[in-house]
Amino acid sequence: MVKGNHSINNCSPMRSMVRKFLLNTSIVLAFCEAELKDGGNGATYVLIKK
């Protein structure tokens, strides 16, 4: 994965795009920020439909 650059308000544009995509994808049931041991706010857990 390409590392996202921080914007002026210190929010990653890549993170925003990923969350927007996940919200608008019908196969995604839920998603949340990963635990620190798994990457923290730099990673996302995604639950998808079977």
For each residue, the residues with C-beta under 8 A, 3 or more apart:
1:
2: 14
3: 14
4: 12 13 14 15
5: 12 13
6: 10 11 12
7: 10 11 12 13
8:
9:
10: 6 7
11: 6 7 15 16
12: 4 5 6 7 15 16
13: 4 5 7 16 17
14: 2 3 4 17 18
15: 4 11 12 18 19 41 44
16: 11 12 13 19 20
17: 13 14 20 21
18: 14 15 21 22 44
19: 15 16 22 23 31 44
20: 16 17 23 24
21: 17 18 24 25
22: 18 19 25 28 31 44 46
23: 19 20 28
24: 20 21
25: 21 22 28
26: 49
27: 48 49
28: 22 23 25 31 46 47 48 49
29: 47 48 49
30: 46 47
31: 19 22 28 44 45 46 47
32: 44 45
33: 40 41 43 44 45
34: 38 39 40 41 42 43 44 45
35: 38 40
36: 39 40
37:
38: 34 35 43 45
39: 34 36 42 43
40: 33 34 35 36 43
41: 15 33 34
42: 34 39
43: 33 34 38 39 40
44: 15 18 19 22 31 32 33 34
45: 31 32 33 34 38
46: 22 28 30 31
47: 28 29 30 31
48: 27 28 29
49: 26 27 28 29
50:
